[in-house]
Amino acid sequence: MKLKSTTAVKLSEQDVMEMKGWLSAMEVSRRIHKHISNVYRAIRKKELQGMRVGSHWYVSYASLVKYLGPAAAMFDLAKAKR
């Protein structure tokens, strides 16, 4: 299922725990050393594919790697992929 970049979806906590290939916006913020507002801005600008679950945002791992481009190698994202 392909999601648009600002799709609101109703999921249970169990669904969130089982999501593969998605990182919380806060986790993205910590991993790339940017303020959370920069992550939200990138989602709004559709530079990152984001999915809202309740009041929390999740970012597609694939869109994060694409967003970072060659700089993705600088960040230890392999641990982040679930």
N, CA, C and O atoms as a GROMACS GRO file, in nm:
protein
  328
    1MET      N    1   0.085  -0.117   0.000
    1MET     CA    2   0.000   0.000   0.000
    1MET      C    3   0.089   0.123   0.000
    1MET      O    4   0.171   0.140   0.090
    2LYS      N    5   0.074   0.208  -0.099
    2LYS     CA    6   0.154   0.329  -0.107
    2LYS      C    7   0.079   0.443  -0.041
    2LYS      O    8  -0.037   0.468  -0.072
    3LEU      N    9   0.146   0.512   0.051
    3LEU     CA   10   0.084   0.621   0.125
    3LEU      C   11   0.132   0.754   0.072
    3LEU      O   12   0.248   0.770   0.034
    4LYS      N   13   0.043   0.850   0.070
    4LYS     CA   14   0.083   0.986   0.036
    4LYS      C   15   0.165   1.041   0.150
    4LYS      O   16   0.163   0.984   0.260
    5SER      N   17   0.237   1.149   0.128
    5SER     CA   18   0.333   1.194   0.227
    5SER      C   19   0.271   1.248   0.355
    5SER      O   20   0.340   1.251   0.457
    6THR      N   21   0.148   1.290   0.355
    6THR     CA   22   0.088   1.338   0.479
    6THR      C   23  -0.044   1.267   0.504
    6THR      O   24  -0.149   1.330   0.518
    7THR      N   25  -0.038   1.137   0.508
    7THR     CA   26  -0.157   1.056   0.526
    7THR      C   27  -0.183   1.032   0.674
    7THR      O   28  -0.093   0.991   0.747
    8ALA      N   29  -0.305   1.057   0.718
    8ALA     CA   30  -0.345   1.025   0.855
    8ALA      C   31  -0.409   0.887   0.852
    8ALA      O   32  -0.501   0.862   0.775
    9VAL      N   33  -0.360   0.798   0.936
    9VAL     CA   34  -0.406   0.660   0.938
    9VAL      C   35  -0.441   0.622   1.080
    9VAL      O   36  -0.372   0.661   1.174
   10LYS      N   37  -0.548   0.546   1.096
   10LYS     CA   38  -0.583   0.496   1.228
   10LYS      C   39  -0.520   0.358   1.245
   10LYS      O   40  -0.557   0.262   1.177
   11LEU      N   41  -0.427   0.350   1.337
   11LEU     CA   42  -0.360   0.225   1.368
   11LEU      C   43  -0.360   0.204   1.519
   11LEU      O   44  -0.364   0.300   1.596
   12SER      N   45  -0.354   0.079   1.558
   12SER     CA   46  -0.344   0.050   1.700
   12SER      C   47  -0.198   0.055   1.743
   12SER      O   48  -0.109   0.060   1.658
   13GLU      N   49  -0.174   0.055   1.872
   13GLU     CA   50  -0.037   0.053   1.923
   13GLU      C   51   0.038  -0.069   1.871
   13GLU      O   52   0.156  -0.061   1.840
   14GLN      N   53  -0.031  -0.182   1.862
   14GLN     CA   54   0.031  -0.304   1.812
   14GLN      C   55   0.075  -0.288   1.668
   14GLN      O   56   0.183  -0.333   1.630
   15ASP      N   57  -0.008  -0.223   1.587
   15ASP     CA   58   0.028  -0.198   1.447
   15ASP      C   59   0.154  -0.113   1.438
   15ASP      O   60   0.242  -0.141   1.356
   16VAL      N   61   0.162  -0.011   1.522
   16VAL     CA   62   0.279   0.077   1.521
   16VAL      C   63   0.404   0.000   1.559
   16VAL      O   64   0.509   0.018   1.498
   17MET      N   65   0.394  -0.087   1.658
   17MET     CA   66   0.509  -0.164   1.704
   17MET      C   67   0.560  -0.258   1.594
   17MET      O   68   0.678  -0.291   1.591
   18GLU      N   69   0.472  -0.301   1.504
   18GLU     CA   70   0.508  -0.397   1.401
   18GLU      C   71   0.546  -0.332   1.268
   18GLU      O   72   0.577  -0.403   1.172
   19MET      N   73   0.544  -0.200   1.260
   19MET     CA   74   0.573  -0.132   1.134
   19MET      C   75   0.717  -0.156   1.094
   19MET      O   76   0.809  -0.140   1.174
   20LYS      N   77   0.736  -0.194   0.970
   20LYS     CA   78   0.869  -0.217   0.916
   20LYS      C   79   0.900  -0.104   0.820
   20LYS      O   80   0.816  -0.064   0.739
   21GLY      N   81   1.021  -0.052   0.827
   21GLY     CA   82   1.063   0.051   0.734
   21GLY      C   83   1.015   0.191   0.768
   21GLY      O   84   1.022   0.281   0.685
   22TRP      N   85   0.967   0.211   0.892
   22TRP     CA   86   0.921   0.343   0.936
   22TRP      C   87   0.992   0.378   1.066
   22TRP      O   88   1.010   0.292   1.152
   23LEU      N   89   1.031   0.504   1.079
   23LEU     CA   90   1.097   0.553   1.200
   23LEU      C   91   1.014   0.667   1.256
   23LEU      O   92   0.952   0.742   1.180
   24SER      N   93   1.013   0.681   1.386
   24SER     CA   94   0.941   0.795   1.444
   24SER      C   95   1.015   0.923   1.406
   24SER      O   96   1.136   0.921   1.385
   25ALA      N   97   0.942   1.032   1.397
   25ALA     CA   98   1.004   1.161   1.364
   25ALA      C   99   1.110   1.197   1.467
   25ALA      O  100   1.214   1.254   1.432
   26MET      N  101   1.086   1.165   1.592
   26MET     CA  102   1.184   1.194   1.697
   26MET      C  103   1.311   1.112   1.677
   26MET      O  104   1.422   1.162   1.696
   27GLU      N  105   1.296   0.986   1.638
   27GLU     CA  106   1.412   0.901   1.612
   27GLU      C  107   1.491   0.954   1.493
   27GLU      O  108   1.614   0.955   1.497
   28VAL      N  109   1.423   0.999   1.390
   28VAL     CA  110   1.490   1.059   1.274
   28VAL      C  111   1.568   1.182   1.320
   28VAL      O  112   1.684   1.200   1.283
   29SER      N  113   1.504   1.264   1.399
   29SER     CA  114   1.567   1.386   1.451
   29SER      C  115   1.696   1.354   1.525
   29SER      O  116   1.798   1.419   1.504
   30ARG      N  117   1.692   1.254   1.612
   30ARG     CA  118   1.811   1.216   1.688
   30ARG      C  119   1.920   1.159   1.598
   30ARG      O  120   2.038   1.191   1.614
   31ARG      N  121   1.881   1.077   1.504
   31ARG     CA  122   1.979   1.010   1.418
   31ARG      C  123   2.051   1.104   1.323
   31ARG      O  124   2.170   1.087   1.297
   32ILE      N  125   1.980   1.206   1.271
   32ILE     CA  126   2.044   1.296   1.175
   32ILE      C  127   2.087   1.428   1.240
   32ILE      O  128   2.134   1.519   1.172
   33HIS      N  129   2.071   1.437   1.371
   33HIS     CA  130   2.117   1.553   1.448
   33HIS      C  131   2.054   1.684   1.400
   33HIS      O  132   2.122   1.786   1.386
   34LYS      N  133   1.924   1.679   1.376
   34LYS     CA  134   1.847   1.798   1.339
   34LYS      C  135   1.732   1.813   1.436
   34LYS      O  136   1.683   1.714   1.492
   35HIS      N  137   1.689   1.936   1.458
   35HIS     CA  138   1.577   1.961   1.547
   35HIS      C  139   1.449   1.898   1.489
   35HIS      O  140   1.433   1.891   1.367
   36ILE      N  141   1.362   1.854   1.576
   36ILE     CA  142   1.237   1.788   1.534
   36ILE      C  143   1.155   1.877   1.441
   36ILE      O  144   1.087   1.827   1.351
   37SER      N  145   1.160   2.007   1.461
   37SER     CA  146   1.084   2.097   1.373
   37SER      C  147   1.134   2.091   1.229
   37SER      O  148   1.057   2.112   1.136
   38ASN      N  149   1.264   2.062   1.210
   38ASN     CA  150   1.317   2.045   1.075
   38ASN      C  151   1.262   1.919   1.009
   38ASN      O  152   1.237   1.917   0.888
   39VAL      N  153   1.242   1.815   1.088
   39VAL     CA  154   1.185   1.691   1.036
   39VAL      C  155   1.039   1.715   0.996
   39VAL      O  156   0.996   1.674   0.888
   40TYR      N  157   0.963   1.782   1.082
   40TYR     CA  158   0.823   1.812   1.050
   40TYR      C  159   0.814   1.901   0.926
   40TYR      O  160   0.724   1.882   0.844
   41ARG      N  161   0.904   1.996   0.912
   41ARG     CA  162   0.904   2.085   0.797
   41ARG      C  163   0.930   2.004   0.668
   41ARG      O  164   0.866   2.028   0.566
   42ALA      N  165   1.024   1.910   0.674
   42ALA     CA  166   1.054   1.827   0.558
   42ALA      C  167   0.934   1.741   0.520
   42ALA      O  168   0.911   1.715   0.402
   43ILE      N  169   0.857   1.696   0.619
   43ILE     CA  170   0.735   1.619   0.591
   43ILE      C  171   0.633   1.709   0.524
   43ILE      O  172   0.571   1.670   0.425
   44ARG      N  173   0.614   1.830   0.578
   44ARG     CA  174   0.518   1.925   0.520
   44ARG      C  175   0.552   1.961   0.376
   44ARG      O  176   0.464   1.974   0.292
   45LYS      N  177   0.682   1.976   0.350
   45LYS     CA  178   0.727   2.012   0.215
   45LYS      C  179   0.732   1.891   0.122
   45LYS      O  180   0.768   1.903   0.005
   46LYS      N  181   0.696   1.774   0.175
   46LYS     CA  182   0.695   1.648   0.102
   46LYS      C  183   0.835   1.604   0.057
   46LYS      O  184   0.850   1.533  -0.042
   47GLU      N  185   0.935   1.648   0.132
   47GLU     CA  186   1.072   1.602   0.109
   47GLU      C  187   1.093   1.467   0.176
   47GLU      O  188   1.177   1.388   0.133
   48LEU      N  189   1.015   1.440   0.281
   48LEU     CA  190   1.014   1.311   0.350
   48LEU      C  191   0.871   1.257   0.344
   48LEU      O  192   0.775   1.333   0.355
   49GLN      N  193   0.859   1.127   0.328
   49GLN     CA  194   0.728   1.064   0.330
   49GLN      C  195   0.690   1.040   0.476
   49GLN      O  196   0.758   0.965   0.546
   50GLY      N  197   0.583   1.104   0.520
   50GLY     CA  198   0.542   1.093   0.658
   50GLY      C  199   0.404   1.033   0.673
   50GLY      O  200   0.319   1.046   0.585
   51MET      N  201   0.382   0.968   0.787
   51MET     CA  202   0.252   0.909   0.818
   51MET      C  203   0.220   0.945   0.962
   51MET      O  204   0.300   0.920   1.052
   52ARG      N  205   0.103   1.003   0.984
   52ARG     CA  206   0.062   1.039   1.119
   52ARG      C  207  -0.019   0.926   1.180
   52ARG      O  208  -0.112   0.874   1.118
   53VAL      N  209   0.018   0.889   1.301
   53VAL     CA  210  -0.055   0.788   1.377
   53VAL      C  211  -0.091   0.854   1.509
   53VAL      O  212  -0.006   0.872   1.596
   54GLY      N  213  -0.217   0.891   1.523
   54GLY     CA  214  -0.259   0.968   1.640
   54GLY      C  215  -0.193   1.104   1.634
   54GLY      O  216  -0.213   1.178   1.539
   55SER      N  217  -0.115   1.136   1.735
   55SER     CA  218  -0.046   1.264   1.737
   55SER      C  219   0.103   1.249   1.702
   55SER      O  220   0.178   1.346   1.709
   56HIS      N  221   0.144   1.129   1.664
   56HIS     CA  222   0.285   1.102   1.634
   56HIS      C  223   0.305   1.087   1.484
   56HIS      O  224   0.218   1.037   1.413
   57TRP      N  225   0.422   1.130   1.437
   57TRP     CA  226   0.457   1.118   1.297
   57TRP      C  227   0.566   1.014   1.279
   57TRP      O  228   0.655   1.001   1.362
   58TYR      N  229   0.556   0.939   1.170
   58TYR     CA  230   0.654   0.839   1.134
   58TYR      C  231   0.703   0.870   0.993
   58TYR      O  232   0.627   0.918   0.909
   59VAL      N  233   0.832   0.842   0.969
   59VAL     CA  234   0.896   0.873   0.842
   59VAL      C  235   0.941   0.744   0.777
   59VAL      O  236   0.996   0.656   0.843
   60SER      N  237   0.916   0.733   0.648
   60SER     CA  238   0.960   0.617   0.571
   60SER      C  239   1.112   0.612   0.568
   60SER      O  240   1.178   0.712   0.537
   61TYR      N  241   1.166   0.495   0.599
   61TYR     CA  242   1.312   0.477   0.596
   61TYR      C  243   1.366   0.506   0.456
   61TYR      O  244   1.468   0.573   0.442
   62ALA      N  245   1.298   0.457   0.353
   62ALA     CA  246   1.343   0.477   0.215
   62ALA      C  247   1.347   0.625   0.179
   62ALA      O  248   1.440   0.671   0.113
   63SER      N  249   1.245   0.700   0.222
   63SER     CA  250   1.244   0.843   0.190
   63SER      C  251   1.353   0.918   0.266
   63SER      O  252   1.405   1.018   0.217
   64LEU      N  253   1.388   0.870   0.385
   64LEU     CA  254   1.496   0.933   0.462
   64LEU      C  255   1.630   0.914   0.391
   64LEU      O  256   1.708   1.008   0.381
   65VAL      N  257   1.656   0.794   0.343
   65VAL     CA  258   1.781   0.766   0.272
   65VAL      C  259   1.786   0.851   0.145
   65VAL      O  260   1.891   0.907   0.112
   66LYS      N  261   1.675   0.860   0.074
   66LYS     CA  262   1.669   0.942  -0.048
   66LYS      C  263   1.691   1.090  -0.014
   66LYS      O  264   1.764   1.160  -0.085
   67TYR      N  265   1.629   1.138   0.094
   67TYR     CA  266   1.640   1.276   0.139
   67TYR      C  267   1.785   1.312   0.172
   67TYR      O  268   1.832   1.421   0.138
   68LEU      N  269   1.855   1.220   0.239
   68LEU     CA  270   1.993   1.246   0.279
   68LEU      C  271   2.091   1.231   0.163
   68LEU      O  272   2.199   1.291   0.165
   69GLY      N  273   2.054   1.152   0.063
   69GLY     CA  274   2.142   1.132  -0.052
   69GLY      C  275   2.274   1.070  -0.010
   69GLY      O  276   2.277   0.979   0.072
   70PRO      N  277   2.384   1.120  -0.067
   70PRO     CA  278   2.516   1.063  -0.034
   70PRO      C  279   2.552   1.078   0.114
   70PRO      O  280   2.633   1.002   0.167
   71ALA      N  281   2.492   1.175   0.181
   71ALA     CA  282   2.521   1.195   0.324
   71ALA      C  283   2.464   1.083   0.410
   71ALA      O  284   2.499   1.073   0.528
   72ALA      N  285   2.378   0.999   0.355
   72ALA     CA  286   2.317   0.890   0.432
   72ALA      C  287   2.424   0.797   0.489
   72ALA      O  288   2.405   0.737   0.595
   73ALA      N  289   2.536   0.785   0.418
   73ALA     CA  290   2.644   0.697   0.464
   73ALA      C  291   2.707   0.748   0.594
   73ALA      O  292   2.765   0.671   0.670
   74MET      N  293   2.695   0.879   0.620
   74MET     CA  294   2.753   0.937   0.741
   74MET      C  295   2.676   0.898   0.867
   74MET      O  296   2.732   0.896   0.977
   75PHE      N  297   2.548   0.866   0.852
   75PHE     CA  298   2.464   0.835   0.966
   75PHE      C  299   2.446   0.685   0.975
   75PHE      O  300   2.437   0.616   0.874
   76ASP      N  301   2.442   0.634   1.097
   76ASP     CA  302   2.429   0.490   1.118
   76ASP      C  303   2.282   0.452   1.109
   76ASP      O  304   2.218   0.423   1.210
   77LEU      N  305   2.229   0.453   0.987
   77LEU     CA  306   2.087   0.424   0.968
   77LEU      C  307   2.058   0.275   0.961
   77LEU      O  308   1.942   0.234   0.970
   78ALA      N  309   2.160   0.194   0.946
   78ALA     CA  310   2.138   0.050   0.940
   78ALA      C  311   2.072   0.000   1.069
   78ALA      O  312   1.988  -0.090   1.064
   79LYS      N  313   2.111   0.056   1.182
   79LYS     CA  314   2.052   0.017   1.310
   79LYS      C  315   1.908   0.065   1.318
   79LYS      O  316   1.825   0.004   1.386
   80ALA      N  317   1.878   0.174   1.249
   80ALA     CA  318   1.746   0.234   1.258
   80ALA      C  319   1.642   0.156   1.181
   80ALA      O  320   1.524   0.158   1.217
   81LYS      N  321   1.684   0.085   1.075
   81LYS     CA  322   1.587   0.011   0.996
   81LYS      C  323   1.537  -0.107   1.075
   81LYS      O  324   1.615  -0.187   1.127
   82ARG      N  325   1.405  -0.118   1.083
   82ARG     CA  326   1.347  -0.226   1.164
   82ARG      C  327   1.312  -0.343   1.079
   82ARG      O  328   1.262  -0.444   1.130
   0.00000   0.00000   0.00000
